[in-house]
Amino acid sequence: MFFKDKLATTRKELNLTQKDLAEKLNVSNKTISKWENGGSYPDLPILTKLAKVLEINLNELLVEN
């Protein structure tokens, strides 16, 4: 599974909207949408925070399987 798919799936499992996640990360919901569509990727400091918010190991979030 690719990063974008893990992000969307995990977010939905936690019943978070893109807007909810964006607010927790202090980014726009358009940014979350771009990540989930594969148009861009978060910077490393955001990735760490993202993994924490999604309650997932950073390695698990990034490694494609």
Secondary structure, 3 states (H helix, E strand, C coil): CCHHHHHHHHHHHCCCCHHHHHHHHCCCHHHHHHHHHCCCCCCHHHHHHHHHHCCCCHHHHHCCC
